[in-house]
Amino acid sequence: MDVRRRPVKPFYSSKDDVSAGEPLKPHKQTQQVSSPKASDALPLPLYLTNGLFFTMFFSVMYFLLVRWREKIRNSTPLHMVTFSELAAMVSLIASVIYLLGFFGIGFVQSFVSRSNSDSWDVEDENTEQFIIEEDSRRGPCAAATTLGCTAVPPPPVRQIVPMVPQQPAKVALSVAEKPAPIITPAVSENDEEIIQSVVQGKTPSYSLESKLGDCKRAASVRREALQRITGKSLEGLPLEGFDYESILGQCCEMPVGYVQIPVGIAGPLLLDGREYSVPMATTEGCLVASTNRGCKAIFASGGATSVLLRDGMTRAPVVRFATAKRAADLKFFVEDPLNFETLSLVFNKSSRFARLQSIQCAIAGKNLYMRFSCSTGDAMGMNMVSKGVQNVLDYLQNEYPDMDVIGISGNFCSDKKPAAVNWIEGRGKSVVCEAIINEEVVKKVLKTEVASLVELNVLKNLTGSAMAGALGGFNAHASNIVSAVYLATGQDPAQNVESSHCITMMEAVNDGKDLHISVTMPSIEVGTVGGGTQLASQSACLNLLGVKGANREAAGSNARLLATIVAGSVLAGELSLMSAISAGQLVKSHMKYNRSSKDVTKASS
């Protein structure tokens, strides 16, 4: 690969007609560097040349120091040199000359732009520098966009793919015959230049926020560039009306818009003597209505009660030793109560709220998995527990220098995956919620019988789930409610996997007249600070529930209260759906609320 530099191409204005092959208005005047550089020493990619000379410098320096030390010990005159020592000195001088001649911006650039090994751009200091192209896979820009402006055609070697399919009655235009770009008010002249730079691969899409200093403008530019690159329209995906500053560096990267999910309200849910209006973000018809009916039945029967059984987020690193015996030694050390206090002090230094609760170990051959559990205040706590675990691993590394840390997470946690350890040991908040539904409410509100509900629960939620080999899935649709509440309140929707672990129990009480129903959920992972909870919409939903932000009086109480509300909402959803199935109303209600009333048979005929 002989050529490693090329002159910077002029940056065309959106008004220029480059189809003629000659630039009319270059963005800035650039000068081609023709003088020889230190990087021309070898016909290799720049980062390989740098690596070669650095390696040469340190290796020959070490060789000469060792040789001179031997001469001093043996009383050999230093001026008596062998051929190898002479060659080493020549190599040392050559490497020093190269590094001194090259030291500066070129060295930094060789690492920043290593991904592009075929070409290197050398620009004048006064020239506006665009980041080297991010992705050589990007295709050419499209001829038309939804914003009504035609992309500036790139050099003739590229072809332009129209974003909107041409009608058969229209005659296709060649590249040379395409009209000059028409800029609508939606795309300013300055934005057009940046869009062209992104489309042509000169400016990485991910750098727009830092380059423009305006997150809203960056999203608009990225969106338009994406449409031209892919030839697909994003019409219908809203851009306006969202605070893009609020997600910078914490919620979502490279945004091009936002998705609208309707939020419904179920309730009031009477739980532990307080009423809650539960926000649910969903696109499934009948879900909010069904949960609302369950809330009504619970309210009419005197409300539900909840108990928080456990509160501890987990993280389980995996480490490896040379032998299984050494892994067992660390297991015994970590699980020894005498050492737990020391490990707790090391762990708790990571945060004001992180408090180590327990460490559970499991061995697989010479590999050791350590499942740390800690309280995390009002945060969901994944980052918090990870920092604490890293502190403990650094401490253990001094005690066990032969310990090889394979990963901060070894899936024994287990996060965002169905796992028996979460079902049995719990993760996050473990909650049980119960209610007694009066016989009259079962008949009038739920339209079914107590005996029918109990029988259905045994055969469906218990026996049926066992036949399916379910793991934590002994319920009707707990995931439905958990997902809807999570989306509305800014939780991590992927943690719906383990948070929906639930077993629903139903039993006839009071001489078979009333229904006792309960849901046990061992791993509800929620927080009221951090992540998506700080966004305006999600923050409003948390405020509706009275759990917004951190609790100043009792750290962690807001997150724990949110977990019980989730469990109470699941209780209402389970009660209503099971009643609908028992009464044979499921299909009818979904046809009413979740399907079109159009007669498909007549329409097809």
C-alpha positions, 0 to 999 in steps of 0.5 A, a space after each residue: 500500500 504505497 499511497 498513504 496521503 491524498 489532497 483534501 477534496 474541496 467542500 462544495 456549497 449546496 448551490 454549486 453544480 458539480 455535475 460539470 466536473 469543476 468546482 465553482 465555490 469550494 467551502 475553503 481553500 486547501 493546499 496540497 502538501 507536497 513536501 516530504 514527511 517523516 511518515 514517508 520513510 517506509 511504504 507502509 500504512 502510517 500506524 505500522 510505520 509508527 509501530 515499527 520505529 517505536 519498537 525499534 527505538 525501545 528494543 535497541 535502547 534496551 539492547 545497548 543498555 544491557 551490553 554496556 552494563 555487561 562491559 562495565 561489569 567485565 571492565 571492557 572499554 566502552 569504545 570497543 563495539 561489536 558489529 551488532 552494537 554498531 548496528 543497534 546504535 545506527 538503528 537507535 539514531 534512525 528511530 530518534 530522527 524519525 520520531 523527532 521529525 514525526 512527533 506531533 499531530 501526525 502521531 495522534 492522527 495515526 491512532 485516531 484514523 487507524 480504521 482507514 488504512 487505505 488513505 490519509 488526509 493531510 490538511 492545512 491548519 487553517 482548513 476546517 477539518 472534517 472527521 475522516 469517513 466513518 463507514 466506507 459501506 455507505 452508498 450514494 445519496 438519493 436524488 429526492 427527499 421527503 423535505 423536497 430537496 435534491 441531493 448534490 450529485 457526488 463525483 461521476 464515479 458514484 451513482 444516485 439512487 432516487 429515494 422515491 420510486 419513479 412513476 412508469 409514465 415519467 422518463 428517467 433522467 440521467 445523472 447529468 440531466 438532473 436539476 440543480 438542488 432545490 433547498 426548501 426552508 426545512 433545510 438551510 444552506 448550512 445544513 445542506 452542506 453538512 448533510 452532504 458531508 455526512 452522506 459522502 462519508 466525510 463527517 461521521 453521523 455520531 459526531 454531529 452533536 459535538 460538531 454542531 452544538 445543537 442536539 435538535 439540529 443534529 437529529 434533523 441533519 442525521 435524519 435527512 442524511 439517513 433518508 438520502 443514504 437509504 433511499 427510504 422515507 421517514 415520514 410519519 416518524 416525528 422529530 419535533 416536540 422532543 428534548 434531544 438535549 435530555 438524552 445526550 450521552 445517557 439514553 439514546 445515541 444518534 437519534 432521528 426522531 422518537 416513537 409515540 406510544 399512547 399512555 392510558 390510566 388504570 385505576 384507582 388501584 387501592 393498595 395498602 390503603 392508598 389510591 394510585 392511578 397507574 400509567 400504562 404505555 401500550 399499543 395493545 387494545 383492551 390491556 388498559 381496560 382489562 387492568 382497570 376492571 381488575 382495579 375496580 374489583 379490588 377497590 370494591 373489595 377493600 383493596 390489596 396489600 403488599 409485602 416487600 420481601 427482598 431488595 437487592 440488585 446483583 452482579 456476578 463476575 467470573 474469574 479463572 484460576 490455574 486449578 479448581 483448588 485455587 478457585 475453591 480457596 477463593 470461594 471459601 475466602 469470600 463466603 467466610 463471614 469473618 471476611 465479609 466485613 472487609 469486603 463490604 467496606 471495599 464494596 461500599 466505597 463505590 457509592 453513598 447508597 450501595 450496601 453489600 448484602 451477600 456474596 453467593 459463589 458457584 464453581 464450574 471447574 477452575 472457574 468461579 462465579 461470585 454473585 454480589 447482591 446489594 441495596 442501591 437506594 432509589 436507583 435501579 442500581 446496575 451501574 452502582 453494583 458494577 462499580 462496587 464489584 470492580 472495587 472488590 475484584 481489585 482488592 482480591 487481585 492483591 490477595 490472589 495474584 493468580 486470579 484472572 478476571 474474565 468478565 465483570 458479568 458472568 451471567 450468574 446475575 442474571 440480567 435480562 435473561 430468564 434464569 432460575 437463580 432470579 426465580 429462586 433467589 430474587 433480583 431487584 425487589 421481591 414482592 408479594 401482593 394479595 387481595 380478597 375479592 368478594 363473591 358479589 364483586 366476582 359475579 357483578 364486576 368480573 362476570 364469573 364464579 369463584 370456583 371457576 376461577 380457582 379451577 382455571 388458575 390450577 389448570 392454566 397458570 399452574 399445570 399448563 405452565 408446568 407442562 410447558 416447562 415454564 421458568 417463572 411463567 406461572 401466570 396469565 400475562 404479568 409481562 403485559 402489565 410490567 412492560 406497559 408500566 415500565 415504558 410509562 415510567 422510564 424503566 429498562 424495558 429489556 428487564 421485563 424478562 426477569 421482572 415478569 417472573 410471577 406465580 399467580 395463586 387463587 383459592 376459595 376462602 370464607 366457606 368458598 364464597 370469596 376469592 383469595 388471589 395473590 401474585 408473587 414476583 421475586 425480581 422486579 427491577 425498577 428505579 426512580 432516578 437515572 436512565 429514562 426516569 429523568 425524561 419529561 414524559 416518564 418523569 410526569 408518570 412517576 410524579 403521578 404515582 408519587 414516586 418521582 426522583 429520590 426520597 430524601 427522608 428514606 433512601 430507596 423507599 420510592 423505588 420500593 413503592 414503585 415495585 409494589 405498585 407494579 405488583 398491584 397492577 399485575 394483580 389487577 391484570 391477572 384477576 381481570 384476564 382470568 375472569 374474562 377467560 373463565 366467562 368466555 369473554 376474551 375473544 369478544 372483548 378483543 374483537 371490540 377493543 383491539 380489532 376493526 369492526 369491518 366485516 372481513 368476509 364481505 370485504 374479501 368477497 
